[in-house]
Amino acid sequence: MAESPDRTRTRLPGISSRAWEHPADRTALVTLRSLSGFDTVLKTLSGLFRERQHRLMYLATSVRVDARQFRSIHDMREDCVSILDASTTPEFFVLQDPQPNAFTIGMDTPFVVLTTGMIDLMDYEELRFVVGHELGHALSGHAVYRTVLLHLMRLAGSIGWMPVGGWALRAIVAALMEWSRKSELSGDRAGLLCSQDPDAAIRVQMKLAGGPRLASMNTVAFLEQAAEYEASGDLRDGVLKLLNLELQTHPFSVLRAAELRKWVKSGEYRRILEGDYPLRADDKSASIGDEIRGAARSYKESFDQSEDPLIRTVRDVGRDFGTAAQTVGDGINDVVSNISSKLADWRVNRDRNDDN
């Protein structure tokens, strides 16, 4: 991991995690945060989920990052904490594992684990994005709800043979999986705000997909894969994509890169760096209704713009149904108008006959 020369990065004082949270992720989090005592209950249950045991395991089997150990990662973490104006600094551990990975776990006091495979794969700017991504998870409270997801998945596996309960639990897990995938997009946005280097952020996804040989890869071609993935194939491929994603906690690397590029192009990333962002001090007054409407808009935009063959088919059927419904509606209106007109004529004629 070669160190990058020092550079000035924009600080974001008082920034709320709502600034980087994907609309669908933010809606769930704002709703859960508004439930008085919900976090307390979950954190109380953390003892049952062996959080302390996990931390003790990493304390004994990995290397804790501080000013004396993995100093460059320590300094990187401190700078990311400063950029996002975090009130707490989560512990980081480095674990010997050739598989590139990074994760945030724990409910009461979340901590981050980086594998040596991840550190070896990334250069300094790329690793800064990874550190910021995990810090974003910790600040958003994702570790709290992801821990619940993990234990629900275990529960689903143990009672999956139950016809009614198993399907109901599977539906809950599927919904949580969708939330988890959106929370990863939130983490990517936090990572970009920490690194403030969009090219490095895209390189992270390229390396996670294709390994360290960046010289053999091309950013434009990599992003083109996302467009091809979305638009290619027929109705069957659309269904297969859904099946591929069903039990994935993370979006696929190619699609994550495309989503991050889309966020940058939307102008929201630049507005945040210019100081236009929600403040942590206003979190308690955040409107659940506004967040739900924001999430609905986000999903509608994705639905309207999607080139996925399954979504296109659903959209076309909906449009055809809407046209047919409009035609039927117009026809019914014509019939009703015609009947009303005939009734009016009949009343006029009746009144005339009565007068005579």
Sequence and secondary structure as in RCSB ss.txt:
>XXXX:A:sequence
MAESPDRTRTRLPGISSRAWEHPADRTALVTLRSLSGFDTVLKTLSGLFRERQHRLMYLATSVRVDARQFRSIHD
MREDCVSILDASTTPEFFVLQDPQPNAFTIGMDTPFVVLTTGMIDLMDYEELRFVVGHELGHALSGHAVYRTVLL
HLMRLAGSIGWMPVGGWALRAIVAALMEWSRKSELSGDRAGLLCSQDPDAAIRVQMKLAGGPRLASMNTVAFLEQ
AAEYEASGDLRDGVLKLLNLELQTHPFSVLRAAELRKWVKSGEYRRILEGDYPLRADDKSASIGDEIRGAARSYK
ESFDQSEDPLIRTVRDVGRDFGTAAQTVGDGINDVVSNISSKLADWRVNRDRNDDN
>XXXX:A:secstr
            TTB GGGTS HHHHHHHHHHHHSTTHHHHHHHHTTTTTHHHHHHHHHHHSEE SSSSSHHHHH
HHHHHHHHTT SS  EEEEE  SS  EEEE SSS EEEEEHHHHHHS HHHHHHHHHHHHHHHHHTHHHHHHHHH
HHHHHHHHHTTSHHHHHHHHHHHHHHHHHHHHHHHHHHHHHHHHH  HHHHHHHHHHHHH S GGG  HHHHHHH
HHHHHH S HHHHHHHHHHHTT SS  HHHHHHHHHHHHHTTHHHHHHTT   BGGGGGG  HHHHHHHHHHHHH
HHHHH   HHHHHHHHHHHHHHHHHHHHHHHHHHHHHHHHHHHHHHHHHHHHHHH 
